[in-house]
Amino acid sequence: MDLAYIPSPSTGVIELGPIPLRGYAFCIIIGVFVAVWFGNKRWIARGGTAGTVADIAVWAVPFGLVGGRLYHVITDYQLYFSKGEDWVDAFKIWQGGLGIWGAIALGAVGAWIGCRRRGIPLPAWADALAPGIAFAQAIGRWGNWFNQELYGKATDLPWALKISDGPNRVAGTYHPTFLYESLWCVGVALLVIWADRRFKLGHGRAFALYVAAYCAGRGWIEYMRVDEAHHILGLRLNVWTALIVFVLAVTYIVISAKVRPGREEVVEPGAVEAAEGVEAAEGVEAAEGEQDADAASAPDAASEPDADAASAPDPDADDDAERDGEARATEKNGAAEAAKNA
């Protein structure tokens, strides 16, 4: 038995009682959680407050899902609106079909709304989330493995992906382009993390680096795919999209570095105000504690006069002692005179 290939799952759905767990949707959900979790850690490290990334993701994620689906349906409309196809399938997102270009574009609109409501700059939030998005894409691509889709040209390499017969596919072994892109996205995430630490990227440049690096990989990976796609001048539509977006991202990095060098000092004004309020409260508590300590250690002022009075000499006692001494001296003199006369 030849084991020199990557097997595909026999089904993309796991039945958990009455609840169907679809592999594609599961990968997307896990990816979103990873992106938000990692983005939250980076946001806190940049001076933001915990929970801000998740609050904005509440806006960004739904917009991104809608945008990703719209891009896929528009660019592959023949799958849903040509003769013999059911247009209702356009809403069945769990069957696969999310365009990253539309997801990022419309997701950015949702993120902008969330950032505006929180009073924070969108570029700073995007910089914090950039590597998390790449990790999310790396995880999400495994949803294509569950659905046996988006593979490359036929190959007999040891890591070839085995595809079974099914709708719109022929059994055989093919390049696992989903795996190539997944590994590439992990590399993109690590690149952004390293570059951000090394060069202190800010004002959206970390996010732009993620976009440029992803596009560089998507271009050659897309060229290997064999699924149906629109072509312009001999190149797949997504290859052209990757080229154009790559140029825009690099241009943004260059211009932004000249216009707004460095990184934002404050990414979330509310976090600074809260920190200042906590410091002020701690300062007041410390001052009150010092006052209480001083009061406890100070001598009892009321007891000092009593002690002084007790230790001071009594003038009346001195006068009485002096008179007693004079009387005794007079008696001795009288006794002496009497002895002489006798």
Residue, then its C-alpha position, 0 to 999 in steps of 0.5 A: m500500500d502506497l502511503a507516500y501522500i497526504p490523505s483527504p478526509s472521507t467527509g467534511v462533517i462530523e455528526l455530534g448527535p443532532i449537531p453537524l460539526r463542519g470542518y470548514a466552519f470549525c477551522i474558521i472559528i478556531g482561526v478567529f479565536v486565535a487571531v483575537w487572543f494573540g491580537n489582544k496580547r499584542w494590544i496590551a503590550r502596546g499600551g492598550t487595555a484587555g478586551t479592546v481587540a475583542d470588542i472591535a472584532v465583534w464588528a470586524v468579523p461579521f463584516g469580514l465574513v460577508g465581504g469574503r463571501l461576496y468576493h467569492v460569489i462575485t468572482d465565481y458567479q457561474l457556480y451559483f447563477s449559471k444555468g442549472e445552478d441553485w442561487v441559494d447555494a451562494f448563502k451556504i458559506w459552510q460549503g466553502g468559498l471565502g475570498i480573503w481580499g473581500a474579507i480583509a476589505l470589508g472587515a476593515v470597514g467593520a474594524w473602522i466602525g469599532c475603532r471609531r466607537r472606542g476612539i482609537p486609531l485603526p492603524a494601531w489596532a490593525d498592527a496589533l492584529a496583523p500576525g494573528i490574522a496570518f495565523a488565522q489564515a493558516i488555520g482556516r486553510w485546513g478547511n479546504w482540506f476537509n472540503q477537498e478543494l483548492y488543490g494544485k496540479a497533479t504530482d507524485l511527490p511524497w507530500a502529494l494530496k490524494i483527492s477522491d472522486g466527487p462533484n467538480r473533481v477527479a481522483g488523483t494526487y495533487h499539490p496540496t496548495f492549501l498546505y503551502e499557503s498554510l505554512w506560508c501564512v505561519g511564516v508571514a506571521l513570524l516575519v511580522i512579529w520579528a520585524d515589528r520588534r526589530f524596527k518598531l513598526g507603527h501607523g499601520r506598517a506592520f499590517a501593510l507588511y503582513v499584506a505584502a508578504y501574504c500577497a508575495g506567497r499567494g501569487w505563486i501558490e495561486y499560479m499552481r491551482v487548477d480549480e476554475a477561475h477567471h483569467i486576464l491576459g493569461l493570469r488568474l484573477n487572484v494573481w492580478t489581485a495579489l500583484i496589485v495589492f502587493v504594490l499598494a502595501v509596499t507603497y504604503i510602507v515607504i510613504s508612511a515611514k517618511v510621513r509618520p516614522g516610529r510607532e504611536e506613543v498612545v494607542e488607546p487614550g482611555a487606557v492612559e487615563a485609567a492608568e493615571g487615575v489608578e496612580a493618583a488613587e494609589g498616591v492618595e492612599a499612600a499619603e493617608g497611610e503615611q499620615d496615620a503612621d506619623a500620628a501613631s508614632a508621635p509622643d502624647a503631648a498631653s502627658e509631657p507637661d505632667a511628667d515635667a511637673a512631677s519632676a520639677p522642684d517644689p518651691d514651698a517645700d524648699d522654704d519649709a526646709e530652710r525655716d526648719g534649719e534656722a530653728r534648729a540652729t537657734e536652739k543649738n545657740g541657746a543651749a550653748e549660751a546656757a552652758k556657758n552661764a552655768 
